[in-house]
Amino acid sequence: MKRNLLARFLETRVGGLAGDERGVSAVEFALLLPLMLSLYLGAVEISQAIGADRKVTLTARTVADLIAQVSSVNNAGMTNSLNASSSVMAPFPTTNLKVTVSSLTIDAQGKATVAWSDTLNGTARATGSTVTLPSALAVPNTSLVFSEVQYAYTPTIGYVMTGSLTLKDYIYMRPRLSDTITRTAT
């Protein structure tokens, strides 16, 4: 009799659990939560990296544009132009930012050489060194402003993307006010 009572009790309890669906949503949510968090964090990291890459492009363009608007640039003007890159890169930290701006002189044969070069946190190009240009830009007896930017992007969260990603961009611009831009020390 005790055995029958125990069997009926267990049958009632187990039979009631088989039809109970109250916890199904919580279990499904617990199974999907890691996937949803990974997708969300991955989307945030990728969009931040795309934003940083866009800022690198804008920085290269801004520095070249600032230098191309003058006929002569001195130390103070060069420092101001290179430091403008920090404002363009905001809100990203600029400790990993390298900016180089150079004036290229193209001779009668279409060979481009560096007339002068300045940098922020990087290595300036050697005066007289050769730069390979796209054929459409190698117009004889002209000059170009060449701006190069490199940025080591480190993801904020580091969940999906780990390590550092090197972002680079460069741009060539023609001087606007004169044929060449002279670099003075004062």
C-alpha positions in Angstrom: 0.0 0.0 0.0 2.8 2.4 0.8 4.4 1.4 -2.4 1.2 2.2 -4.3 0.9 5.6 -2.6 4.5 6.5 -3.5 4.1 5.4 -7.1 0.9 7.5 -7.5 2.6 10.5 -5.9 5.6 10.3 -8.3 3.3 9.7 -11.2 1.3 12.8 -10.4 4.4 14.9 -10.0 6.3 13.6 -13.0 3.2 13.7 -15.2 2.7 17.4 -14.2 6.2 18.3 -15.2 5.9 16.8 -18.7 3.2 19.3 -19.6 4.8 22.3 -17.9 6.3 24.8 -20.3 6.8 27.8 -18.0 10.7 27.7 -18.1 11.2 27.1 -21.8 11.6 30.8 -22.6 14.2 31.2 -19.9 16.2 28.2 -21.1 16.1 29.4 -24.7 17.2 32.8 -23.7 20.1 31.3 -21.7 21.2 29.3 -24.7 21.0 32.3 -27.1 22.5 35.0 -24.8 26.2 34.2 -25.5 25.6 34.3 -29.3 23.6 37.6 -29.0 26.3 39.2 -26.9 29.1 38.1 -29.3 27.2 39.6 -32.2 26.6 42.8 -30.4 30.1 43.2 -29.2 31.5 42.2 -32.6 29.3 44.8 -34.3 30.5 47.5 -31.9 34.1 46.6 -32.4 33.9 46.5 -36.2 32.0 49.8 -36.4 34.6 51.5 -34.1 37.4 50.1 -36.4 35.6 51.4 -39.5 35.2 54.8 -37.8 38.9 54.9 -37.0 39.8 54.0 -40.6 37.6 56.8 -41.8 39.3 59.2 -39.4 42.7 58.1 -40.8 41.5 59.0 -44.4 40.2 62.4 -43.2 43.5 63.1 -41.4 45.6 62.4 -44.5 43.3 64.7 -46.5 43.2 67.5 -44.0 47.0 67.7 -43.5 47.6 67.6 -47.3 44.9 70.2 -47.8 46.3 72.6 -45.1 49.8 72.4 -46.7 48.5 72.7 -50.3 46.8 76.0 -49.5 50.1 77.9 -48.8 53.0 78.9 -51.0 55.5 78.7 -48.2 55.4 77.0 -44.8 57.6 77.7 -41.8 58.2 75.6 -38.6 55.2 77.1 -36.8 52.8 76.5 -39.7 54.1 73.0 -40.1 53.6 72.2 -36.4 50.1 73.6 -36.5 49.2 71.6 -39.6 50.6 68.4 -38.1 48.9 69.0 -34.8 45.6 69.5 -36.5 45.6 65.8 -37.0 44.8 65.3 -33.3 41.6 67.2 -33.7 40.6 65.3 -36.8 41.3 61.9 -35.1 39.2 62.8 -32.0 37.8 60.9 -30.1 40.4 58.3 -30.9 43.7 58.6 -28.9 46.6 60.0 -31.0 49.5 58.3 -29.2 49.6 55.7 -32.0 49.2 58.2 -34.8 52.0 58.8 -37.3 51.6 61.6 -39.9 54.1 62.5 -42.6 53.8 65.3 -45.1 56.2 65.8 -48.0 56.7 68.0 -51.0 57.4 66.0 -54.2 59.1 67.6 -57.2 58.6 65.9 -60.5 61.3 66.4 -63.1 61.1 66.5 -66.9 61.2 62.7 -67.1 58.3 62.3 -64.6 60.6 61.1 -61.8 59.3 62.3 -58.3 61.8 63.2 -55.6 61.3 64.5 -52.1 62.0 68.2 -51.8 61.3 68.3 -48.0 59.4 66.2 -45.5 58.1 66.6 -42.0 56.5 64.2 -39.6 54.5 63.9 -36.4 55.5 60.7 -34.4 56.9 59.1 -37.5 60.0 59.1 -39.8 60.3 61.9 -42.3 61.2 60.9 -45.9 64.8 61.6 -46.8 65.3 64.7 -49.0 66.1 63.6 -52.6 64.6 60.1 -52.2 62.5 58.8 -55.0 58.7 58.2 -54.7 56.8 56.1 -57.2 53.7 57.9 -58.4 50.7 56.7 -60.3 51.2 57.5 -63.9 48.3 60.0 -64.1 50.1 62.1 -61.4 53.6 62.1 -62.9 53.2 65.3 -64.8 56.6 66.6 -65.8 57.9 69.8 -64.1 55.3 70.0 -61.4 55.1 69.3 -57.7 52.7 67.5 -55.3 52.0 67.5 -51.6 52.1 63.9 -50.3 50.4 63.1 -47.0 50.7 59.7 -45.3 48.9 58.6 -42.1 49.4 55.5 -40.1 47.4 54.6 -37.0 47.6 51.5 -34.8 44.0 50.9 -33.7 43.4 48.8 -30.6 39.8 47.7 -30.0 38.2 49.1 -26.9 36.5 45.9 -25.8 38.9 43.3 -27.5 36.3 40.6 -27.4 35.9 39.7 -31.1 38.9 41.6 -32.5 42.1 41.2 -30.5 45.5 42.8 -30.9 46.3 45.9 -32.8 45.1 46.7 -36.4 47.4 49.0 -38.5 45.3 51.5 -40.5 47.1 53.4 -43.3 46.1 56.0 -45.9 47.8 58.5 -48.2 46.9 61.3 -50.6 48.5 63.4 -53.2 47.4 67.0 -53.8 48.6 69.8 -56.1 49.7 73.1 -54.6 47.0 75.7 -55.0 48.8 79.1 -54.7 52.1 78.4 -56.4 53.8 75.7 -58.5 55.8 74.5 -55.5 55.6 74.9 -51.7 58.8 76.1 -50.1 59.8 75.0 -46.6 61.5 77.7 -44.5 62.9 77.3 -41.0 61.5 80.6 -39.6 
